[in-house]
Amino acid sequence: MRRLLPIVAALALAVAPAAAQEPPPTPDRPLADAAQEARAQALFNDIRCVVCQHEAIADSPAGLAADVRGLVREQIAAGRSDQQVRDDLVRRYGDFVLFTPPLRWGTWLLWFGPLAALLAAAAGLLVLARRRPTEAPALSAAEEADLARILAEQAVRPDADAKPSDH
């Protein structure tokens, strides 16, 4: 029995990742009315998958995206307008669910944040470009003489590590 326990534990660990995966979503069932299905497909491209976050629910393989597609189809079949469907999704998931969130106080940073960052960067570059370089004050006669002496000493000083063939 003690020999069997490590084998059972190893099998359980090997099977655990497969059991933890999300089951595949049920296949989509298009609406019978072609006009309603066209409306649904148009809405699918405007709605963000809250799992993938960079894909529309039309392209997302996530199970939640399939659920949202089914919900949109149900609401369209029930006679709701596109705006009513969007409003319901915003109520459930927030403004993030729409690829183009509405313009209001809570979303102004989404709309104008990139422009503000670009303008701030341009203003910073303009300030840096207009900044005048500071000129060093001219050397006095004593400093000029010291500099000439130092340069003359360096030019004549032999290299201590040089070999006779390097001269």
MODELLER restraints for C-alpha pairs under 7 A, 6 or more apart:
rsr = mdl.restraints
at = mdl.atoms
rsr.add(forms.Gaussian(group=physical.xy_distance, feature=features.Distance(at['CA:24:A'], at['CA:63:A']), mean=6.69, stdev=0.5))
rsr.add(forms.Gaussian(group=physical.xy_distance, feature=features.Distance(at['CA:25:A'], at['CA:63:A']), mean=4.80, stdev=0.5))
rsr.add(forms.Gaussian(group=physical.xy_distance, feature=features.Distance(at['CA:25:A'], at['CA:66:A']), mean=6.27, stdev=0.5))
rsr.add(forms.Gaussian(group=physical.xy_distance, feature=features.Distance(at['CA:30:A'], at['CA:37:A']), mean=6.35, stdev=0.5))
rsr.add(forms.Gaussian(group=physical.xy_distance, feature=features.Distance(at['CA:31:A'], at['CA:37:A']), mean=5.25, stdev=0.5))
rsr.add(forms.Gaussian(group=physical.xy_distance, feature=features.Distance(at['CA:31:A'], at['CA:73:A']), mean=6.87, stdev=0.5))
rsr.add(forms.Gaussian(group=physical.xy_distance, feature=features.Distance(at['CA:36:A'], at['CA:76:A']), mean=6.57, stdev=0.5))
rsr.add(forms.Gaussian(group=physical.xy_distance, feature=features.Distance(at['CA:40:A'], at['CA:72:A']), mean=6.60, stdev=0.5))
rsr.add(forms.Gaussian(group=physical.xy_distance, feature=features.Distance(at['CA:40:A'], at['CA:73:A']), mean=6.10, stdev=0.5))
rsr.add(forms.Gaussian(group=physical.xy_distance, feature=features.Distance(at['CA:44:A'], at['CA:56:A']), mean=6.43, stdev=0.5))
rsr.add(forms.Gaussian(group=physical.xy_distance, feature=features.Distance(at['CA:44:A'], at['CA:57:A']), mean=5.47, stdev=0.5))
rsr.add(forms.Gaussian(group=physical.xy_distance, feature=features.Distance(at['CA:44:A'], at['CA:58:A']), mean=4.93, stdev=0.5))
rsr.add(forms.Gaussian(group=physical.xy_distance, feature=features.Distance(at['CA:44:A'], at['CA:69:A']), mean=6.90, stdev=0.5))
rsr.add(forms.Gaussian(group=physical.xy_distance, feature=features.Distance(at['CA:45:A'], at['CA:56:A']), mean=5.30, stdev=0.5))
rsr.add(forms.Gaussian(group=physical.xy_distance, feature=features.Distance(at['CA:45:A'], at['CA:57:A']), mean=6.70, stdev=0.5))
rsr.add(forms.Gaussian(group=physical.xy_distance, feature=features.Distance(at['CA:45:A'], at['CA:58:A']), mean=5.77, stdev=0.5))
rsr.add(forms.Gaussian(group=physical.xy_distance, feature=features.Distance(at['CA:46:A'], at['CA:56:A']), mean=6.65, stdev=0.5))
rsr.add(forms.Gaussian(group=physical.xy_distance, feature=features.Distance(at['CA:46:A'], at['CA:98:A']), mean=6.17, stdev=0.5))
rsr.add(forms.Gaussian(group=physical.xy_distance, feature=features.Distance(at['CA:46:A'], at['CA:99:A']), mean=5.71, stdev=0.5))
rsr.add(forms.Gaussian(group=physical.xy_distance, feature=features.Distance(at['CA:47:A'], at['CA:56:A']), mean=5.52, stdev=0.5))
rsr.add(forms.Gaussian(group=physical.xy_distance, feature=features.Distance(at['CA:47:A'], at['CA:57:A']), mean=6.06, stdev=0.5))
rsr.add(forms.Gaussian(group=physical.xy_distance, feature=features.Distance(at['CA:47:A'], at['CA:97:A']), mean=5.76, stdev=0.5))
rsr.add(forms.Gaussian(group=physical.xy_distance, feature=features.Distance(at['CA:47:A'], at['CA:98:A']), mean=4.86, stdev=0.5))
rsr.add(forms.Gaussian(group=physical.xy_distance, feature=features.Distance(at['CA:47:A'], at['CA:99:A']), mean=6.00, stdev=0.5))
rsr.add(forms.Gaussian(group=physical.xy_distance, feature=features.Distance(at['CA:48:A'], at['CA:54:A']), mean=6.98, stdev=0.5))
rsr.add(forms.Gaussian(group=physical.xy_distance, feature=features.Distance(at['CA:48:A'], at['CA:55:A']), mean=5.93, stdev=0.5))
rsr.add(forms.Gaussian(group=physical.xy_distance, feature=features.Distance(at['CA:48:A'], at['CA:56:A']), mean=4.48, stdev=0.5))
rsr.add(forms.Gaussian(group=physical.xy_distance, feature=features.Distance(at['CA:48:A'], at['CA:57:A']), mean=5.81, stdev=0.5))
rsr.add(forms.Gaussian(group=physical.xy_distance, feature=features.Distance(at['CA:48:A'], at['CA:97:A']), mean=4.88, stdev=0.5))
rsr.add(forms.Gaussian(group=physical.xy_distance, feature=features.Distance(at['CA:48:A'], at['CA:98:A']), mean=5.58, stdev=0.5))
rsr.add(forms.Gaussian(group=physical.xy_distance, feature=features.Distance(at['CA:48:A'], at['CA:99:A']), mean=5.84, stdev=0.5))
rsr.add(forms.Gaussian(group=physical.xy_distance, feature=features.Distance(at['CA:49:A'], at['CA:55:A']), mean=5.81, stdev=0.5))
rsr.add(forms.Gaussian(group=physical.xy_distance, feature=features.Distance(at['CA:49:A'], at['CA:56:A']), mean=5.42, stdev=0.5))
rsr.add(forms.Gaussian(group=physical.xy_distance, feature=features.Distance(at['CA:49:A'], at['CA:57:A']), mean=4.93, stdev=0.5))
rsr.add(forms.Gaussian(group=physical.xy_distance, feature=features.Distance(at['CA:49:A'], at['CA:60:A']), mean=6.68, stdev=0.5))
rsr.add(forms.Gaussian(group=physical.xy_distance, feature=features.Distance(at['CA:49:A'], at['CA:65:A']), mean=5.70, stdev=0.5))
rsr.add(forms.Gaussian(group=physical.xy_distance, feature=features.Distance(at['CA:49:A'], at['CA:97:A']), mean=6.85, stdev=0.5))
rsr.add(forms.Gaussian(group=physical.xy_distance, feature=features.Distance(at['CA:50:A'], at['CA:97:A']), mean=6.37, stdev=0.5))
rsr.add(forms.Gaussian(group=physical.xy_distance, feature=features.Distance(at['CA:51:A'], at['CA:62:A']), mean=6.92, stdev=0.5))
rsr.add(forms.Gaussian(group=physical.xy_distance, feature=features.Distance(at['CA:57:A'], at['CA:65:A']), mean=5.07, stdev=0.5))
rsr.add(forms.Gaussian(group=physical.xy_distance, feature=features.Distance(at['CA:57:A'], at['CA:69:A']), mean=6.87, stdev=0.5))
rsr.add(forms.Gaussian(group=physical.xy_distance, feature=features.Distance(at['CA:72:A'], at['CA:85:A']), mean=6.64, stdev=0.5))
rsr.add(forms.Gaussian(group=physical.xy_distance, feature=features.Distance(at['CA:75:A'], at['CA:85:A']), mean=6.64, stdev=0.5))
rsr.add(forms.Gaussian(group=physical.xy_distance, feature=features.Distance(at['CA:90:A'], at['CA:97:A']), mean=6.45, stdev=0.5))
rsr.add(forms.Gaussian(group=physical.xy_distance, feature=features.Distance(at['CA:95:A'], at['CA:101:A']), mean=5.57, stdev=0.5))
